[in-house]
Amino acid sequence: MATKPVDTRPIVVGARPHPLRDAYHALLRASWLVTLSTLSAIYLSIHLLFAFAYWRVGGITNVAPGSFSDAFFFSVQTLATIGYGGMTPTSDAANAIVTVESIVGLFVTAIFTGLVFTKFATATARIVFSKVVVVGPHEGVPTLMLRIGNDRHDSVLEAHVRIVLTRTVRTKEGRTFYPLVDLKLVRDVAPVLARTFAILHRIDETSPLHGLDAKALADQEVELMVTVHGIDETTKATVHAVHTYVDTQVLFGHRFADVLSERPDGRLQLDVRKFHDVERLAS
């Protein structure tokens, strides 16, 4: 049911990358697989580095001469403070490396624990946006409509919705400008966002879309940015979602298929399989 948003971000050139400075935030944004794989790779790299140091200086009891694997497992026991007692440092050089690794272990454990805890504690939204936006009559007025829904079994409380229109404008000075205009919605707050919620914007004389058709939207490179934020019913944390529609995703003369129907026993049935379905209106 989830939809992949269109990436309308400009390609940035000339900006200086800061991969190390932003590594923490990058891992928070990444998937669990990427995050755990990265942390595991860092963990193993640290052990390989200290294992090489132990292997070079020696001075550890019960280690086979020239055995890199023994040095590696001694590093694992040292960083994890396991302390089996089978291998112990005896030389000053080995004890110095143990001291350094113990300090590194304190920082690594703190950073890794904080990262994993923050990633668990960060509430994420599973807000679903309809694949397209439709324009058709509603209560006798041309209306822009899209659907949002919650792909979880709980609800998003006090879900606030905002639609911002941006388009390409040529100024009198010949410069390109991208103004942002808020679209007035019939209702911009859903007290309880469950499976589906219709967002409506009346295209009247006050609307920036008044008098525009599909060709005009394409000529002006119109984009619609939809933002949703609310409170997760389970975690009570604030969640948010953003979705962007380009001009080719705005369908004139269409409406969304009905997702609600009445069962024989009188109860309402919500068919989420029709969430993205649209129907062409008779001309």
SVG drawing of the C-alpha trace seen along z (x, -y; Angstrom):
<svg xmlns="http://www.w3.org/2000/svg" viewBox="-28 -44 85 66">
<polyline fill="none" stroke="black" stroke-width="0.4" points="0.0,0.0 2.9,-2.3 4.0,-4.6 7.5,-5.8 7.7,-9.6 9.0,-11.4 12.5,-12.9 12.2,-16.5 15.3,-17.7 17.8,-19.7 21.2,-18.3 23.6,-20.2 27.0,-21.0 29.9,-22.8 28.8,-21.9 31.6,-20.4 30.7,-16.9 31.0,-16.2 30.7,-12.4 32.2,-12.0 30.4,-15.0 27.0,-13.7 27.7,-10.0 25.6,-9.8 22.5,-11.3 23.1,-9.2 23.0,-6.0 19.8,-7.2 18.2,-7.7 19.5,-4.5 17.7,-1.2 18.3,1.2 20.3,3.5 22.6,0.7 23.0,-0.6 23.8,2.8 26.1,3.8 28.0,0.5 28.4,0.9 29.5,4.5 32.1,3.5 33.4,0.7 33.5,3.2 35.5,5.8 37.8,3.1 38.7,1.9 39.5,5.5 41.6,6.1 43.6,2.9 44.3,3.8 44.9,7.4 47.6,6.3 49.1,4.2 49.1,7.2 50.5,9.5 53.4,7.1 54.4,6.4 53.6,9.8 53.8,10.0 50.5,12.0 50.5,15.3 49.0,18.5 49.1,17.1 50.6,19.3 53.7,17.7 52.8,15.6 49.1,16.4 47.1,13.5 43.8,15.2 44.8,15.5 45.7,11.8 42.3,11.0 40.3,13.0 42.3,11.4 41.2,8.0 37.6,9.1 37.9,10.2 39.6,7.0 37.1,4.6 34.1,6.6 35.6,6.9 34.9,10.6 38.0,11.6 38.2,15.4 41.6,15.4 43.3,17.6 45.2,14.8 46.8,11.9 49.2,9.1 52.6,9.3 54.8,6.7 54.5,2.9 53.8,2.5 50.9,5.0 49.5,3.3 49.7,0.0 47.7,1.2 45.1,2.8 44.7,-0.6 44.1,-2.4 41.7,0.3 39.8,0.1 39.3,-3.7 38.3,-3.2 35.9,-0.5 34.2,-2.9 33.5,-5.4 32.5,-2.8 30.1,-1.1 28.5,-4.5 28.1,-5.6 26.8,-2.3 24.3,-2.0 23.1,-5.6 22.7,-5.2 20.7,-1.9 18.5,-3.3 17.8,-6.5 16.9,-4.6 14.5,-2.4 13.0,-5.4 12.6,-7.5 9.0,-7.3 8.5,-6.8 5.3,-7.4 3.8,-5.0 1.6,-7.6 0.4,-6.5 -0.2,-9.0 -2.3,-8.3 -0.2,-7.8 -1.9,-10.7 -4.0,-13.8 -7.3,-14.2 -9.3,-17.2 -13.0,-17.0 -16.3,-18.5 -17.2,-18.2 -20.4,-19.8 -20.6,-21.6 -17.1,-23.2 -13.9,-22.0 -11.9,-20.5 -8.4,-19.1 -8.3,-15.9 -5.8,-13.4 -5.9,-10.6 -3.7,-9.9 -3.9,-7.0 -2.1,-5.2 -0.5,-1.9 -0.4,-0.8 -3.2,0.7 -3.1,-2.1 -4.0,-5.8 -2.3,-9.1 -4.0,-11.7 -4.5,-15.3 -3.0,-14.8 -2.4,-18.3 -2.1,-18.4 -0.6,-21.2 -0.3,-21.5 2.2,-24.0 2.3,-24.7 5.5,-25.8 5.9,-26.7 8.4,-28.3 7.9,-32.0 9.9,-34.4 10.3,-37.8 10.3,-41.1 14.1,-41.1 14.3,-37.8 15.2,-35.8 13.7,-32.4 11.8,-32.4 10.0,-29.5 7.3,-31.0 5.6,-28.9 1.9,-29.2 -0.3,-27.5 -3.4,-25.9 -6.5,-26.4 -8.0,-23.1 -11.6,-22.3 -10.3,-20.5 -6.7,-20.5 -6.9,-18.5 -8.0,-14.9 -8.7,-14.2 -8.0,-10.5 -6.1,-9.4 -6.8,-5.7 -6.9,-4.0 -8.0,-6.8 -8.6,-10.5 -9.6,-12.7 -7.8,-16.1 -9.8,-18.7 -8.9,-22.1 -11.6,-24.0 -10.4,-25.6 -12.4,-28.8 -11.4,-32.4 -9.1,-32.6 -7.2,-29.5 -3.7,-29.7 -4.9,-26.8 -7.9,-28.7 -8.1,-28.6 -5.2,-26.1 -5.3,-22.9 -2.8,-20.1 -0.8,-22.0 -0.6,-25.0 0.7,-22.9 3.4,-21.4 4.4,-24.8 4.7,-26.3 6.4,-23.1 3.9,-23.0 4.7,-20.8 2.6,-20.0 4.4,-19.3 2.1,-17.7 3.2,-17.5 1.5,-15.6 2.4,-15.6 0.5,-14.2 0.9,-12.2 1.4,-8.4 -1.4,-6.8 0.9,-4.1 4.2,-5.9 2.6,-9.4 5.5,-10.8 5.2,-13.3 5.5,-11.7 5.6,-13.4 5.7,-12.6 6.3,-14.5 5.2,-13.7 5.6,-15.6 3.5,-15.4 4.7,-16.7 2.4,-18.0 2.1,-14.6 0.6,-13.2 -2.3,-15.6 -5.2,-14.0 -8.0,-16.3 -11.5,-14.9 -11.0,-12.0 -12.2,-11.0 -11.0,-8.4 -12.8,-5.1 -15.0,-4.5 -13.3,-2.5 -16.3,-2.4 -19.2,-0.1 -22.0,1.2 -22.1,4.9 -25.3,6.9 -25.3,6.8 -25.3,3.0 -21.6,2.6 -19.2,0.4 -16.4,2.1 -13.2,0.3 -11.4,1.8 -7.8,0.5 -7.1,2.3 -8.9,-0.6 -6.9,-3.3 -5.0,-4.4 -7.7,-3.6 -9.2,-6.4 -12.1,-6.6 -12.4,-8.9 -15.5,-11.2 -17.9,-11.3 -17.3,-14.4"/>
</svg>
